[in-house]
Amino acid sequence: MALFAIFILGIANFAMHRAVMNSGHPMLGRSPWYVHRLGGRITLITEFLLLFAAMLLVAEGWAWAAWLYFGYSALNALAAWLILTRRV
């Protein structure tokens, strides 16, 4: 069950990430060079590696990794909401 939950959270994280990258927010223009490297794919690769690591850890029986990934996803959701609604 935890693997499925992490997978669903991973899909949501990718969607939020892409929405923020496509938002045209002025803050993105002030981001470091590596954020824009290869059209933002470097940050998507990082997102994938976090998801992959969390799924591997949970598959090995480390339940705390699911809670950490949930917390990470909650912070991502808050940040995406702040950026997409132009509150920052």
Steps between C-alpha positions, in 0.01 A plus 500: 500500500784741584659441159175587326461815711856611417439432132185716501682775691780476244256559215362802686853633560584471130179680406564781749860528382399530136225753583747720684761475223236598240349781712730773375545629854766774520678310776596230248704753306711561809561130560853361470621384160456130577123539539473597134758250380353275228163674527451417866565129456775499762246589769260235368779242523559606859127461568510152350803399708323608820193296404711199407698512825183527708342204321814289541524578871134418561533179300785401734276553802607849608155647571640833615593576137130514412443761770798703381376490141153602617654800680704586192185483287310724742776761484500472119124556494530807721783645290317430173183664634695808610674530162199426279273742686778764486511543877879511488 
